[in-house]
C-alpha cells in the first residue's frame, strides 16, 4: 500500500504541473483542468499496479484524462441537444389582455386634443391639483376643469365602447 502512495506522491511532485497544463489544453478552464487531473489520479490509483514506472503511470493518467474529457464532452453535447426537448416552456400569466387594454387606452388618449391630454396627464399621472395644472399650463382653473371634464367624458365613451365590445366577444 505504501508503494502506490509513494508513486502517487512522486508523480504529483514531478509531473503535476505538466498534467495540469495538459488538462487546461483539453478543457480550456483551470478549475475543470484541476478536476480532470484529480479524477484521473483517483481512477488510476484505485487499482494500482505494483510494477509501474513513473513514465508508465503518467501515460496512463494522461490517457484517463483524455477519455474522461471526451466522455464529459459527449455528455454535455447530448445534454444540450436533449434539454430543449425535455424542458417544458414555463407558462406564465397571459398578459395579452393587459397589452390590449394599454393599446386601447393609448388610442383613446390619442383621440384627445393636445390641451385635454396635457391636462389629463398633469392631473392624473403627475397627481397635481387643478391649480397647479393651471399654473403649469398658463391657463385659468376654469379652463383646466373644462378640459378635464371633456377629456374624461371622451375617455369614458371610448373605453366604455371597448369594454362593451370585449364583454360581448367574451360571452358566447
C-alpha positions in Angstrom: 0.0 0.0 0.0 2.8 2.4 0.7 4.3 1.7 -2.7 1.3 3.2 -4.7 1.2 6.2 -2.3 4.9 6.8 -3.0 4.3 6.5 -6.7 1.4 9.0 -6.5 3.4 11.4 -4.4 6.3 11.2 -6.9 4.1 11.6 -9.9 2.3 14.7 -8.5 5.6 16.3 -7.3 7.5 15.8 -10.5 4.8 15.9 -13.2 1.8 17.5 -11.6 2.3 20.9 -13.3 2.5 19.2 -16.7 -0.7 17.2 -16.0 -2.4 20.5 -15.1 -1.3 22.1 -18.3 -2.5 19.1 -20.3 -5.8 19.3 -18.6 -6.0 23.0 -19.3 -5.3 22.4 -23.0 -8.1 19.8 -23.1 -10.7 21.8 -21.2 -9.7 25.5 -21.6 -10.5 26.1 -17.9 -8.2 25.9 -14.9 -10.8 24.7 -12.5 -12.0 22.0 -14.9 -8.4 21.0 -15.6 -7.7 20.6 -11.9 -10.9 18.5 -11.5 -9.9 16.4 -14.5 -6.4 15.7 -13.1 -7.7 14.8 -9.7 -10.4 12.5 -11.1 -7.8 10.8 -13.4 -5.5 10.2 -10.4 -8.3 8.7 -8.4 -9.3 6.4 -11.2 -5.7 5.3 -11.9 -4.7 4.8 -8.3 -7.8 3.0 -7.1 -6.4 -0.1 -8.8 -2.7 0.4 -8.9 -0.2 -2.0 -10.4 2.9 -2.8 -8.5 5.4 -2.8 -11.4 4.6 0.7 -12.8 7.4 3.1 -13.5 6.8 6.9 -13.4 6.6 7.2 -17.2 4.0 4.5 -17.5 1.9 5.9 -14.7 1.9 9.4 -16.3 0.9 8.0 -19.7 -1.9 6.1 -18.1 -3.1 9.2 -16.2 -3.0 11.3 -19.4 -5.0 8.6 -21.3 -7.5 8.5 -18.4 -7.8 12.3 -18.5 -8.4 12.3 -22.3 -11.0 9.5 -22.0 -12.8 11.3 -19.2 -12.7 14.7 -21.1 -14.2 13.1 -24.2 -16.9 11.4 -22.1 -17.8 14.6 -20.4 -17.8 16.5 -23.8 -20.1 13.9 -25.3 -22.5 14.0 -22.3 -22.6 17.8 -22.4 -23.3 17.8 -26.2 -26.0 15.3 -25.7 -27.5 17.2 -22.8 -27.5 20.5 -24.9 -29.3 18.6 -27.6 -31.9 17.0 -25.4 -32.7 19.8 -23.0 -35.0 21.7 -25.4 -37.0 18.6 -25.9 -37.2 17.7 -22.3 -37.8 21.1 -20.8 -41.3 22.5 -20.9 -41.6 26.2 -21.6 -42.7 27.9 -18.4 -46.3 29.0 -18.7 -46.7 32.4 -17.3 -49.8 34.5 -16.9 -51.4 35.7 -20.1 -50.8 39.4 -20.3 -52.3 39.9 -23.8 -55.5 41.4 -22.2 -53.4 44.0 -20.4 -51.5 44.8 -23.5 -54.7 45.2 -25.5 -56.1 47.4 -22.7 -52.9 49.5 -22.8 -53.2 50.0 -26.6 -56.8 50.9 -26.3 -56.1 53.5 -23.6 -53.3 55.0 -25.7 -55.6 55.2 -28.7 -58.2 56.9 -26.5 -55.6 59.4 -25.2 -54.5 60.0 -28.8 -58.0 61.0 -29.7 -58.0 63.9 -27.2 -56.9 67.4 -28.1 -53.4 68.4 -27.0 -54.8 70.6 -24.3 -57.1 67.9 -22.9 -54.3 65.3 -23.0 -51.9 67.7 -21.2 -54.5 68.4 -18.5 -55.2 64.6 -18.0 -51.5 63.7 -17.8 -50.7 66.5 -15.3 -53.8 65.9 -13.2 -53.9 62.1 -13.0 -50.4 60.9 -13.9 -48.4 63.6 -12.1 -51.1 63.9 -9.5 -51.2 67.7 -9.5 -54.1 69.7 -8.2 -56.1 71.7 -10.6 -54.5 74.9 -9.5 -51.0 73.5 -10.2 -52.1 72.2 -13.6 -53.5 75.7 -14.5 -50.3 77.4 -13.4 -48.1 75.0 -15.3 -50.1 75.4 -18.5 -50.6 79.1 -18.1 -54.4 78.8 -18.1 -57.3 79.6 -15.8 -58.6 76.9 -13.4 -62.0 77.0 -15.0 -60.4 76.2 -18.4 -58.4 73.3 -16.9 -61.6 72.0 -15.3 -63.5 72.2 -18.6 -60.6 70.4 -20.5 -60.6 67.7 -17.8 -64.4 67.3 -17.9 -64.4 67.0 -21.7 -61.4 64.6 -21.7 -62.9 62.3 -19.1 -66.2 62.2 -21.0 -64.4 61.3 -24.2 -62.2 58.7 -22.5 -65.3 57.2 -20.8 -67.1 56.8 -24.0 -64.1 55.4 -25.9 -63.2 52.9 -23.1 -66.9 52.0 -22.5 -67.2 51.0 -26.1 -64.1 48.9 -25.8 -65.3 47.2 -22.7 -68.7 46.6 -24.1 -67.1 45.0 -27.2 -64.9 42.9 -25.1 -67.7 41.7 -22.9 -69.8 40.9 -25.9 -67.0 38.9 -27.5 -66.2 37.1 -24.2 -69.7 35.8 -23.7 -70.8 33.1 -26.1 
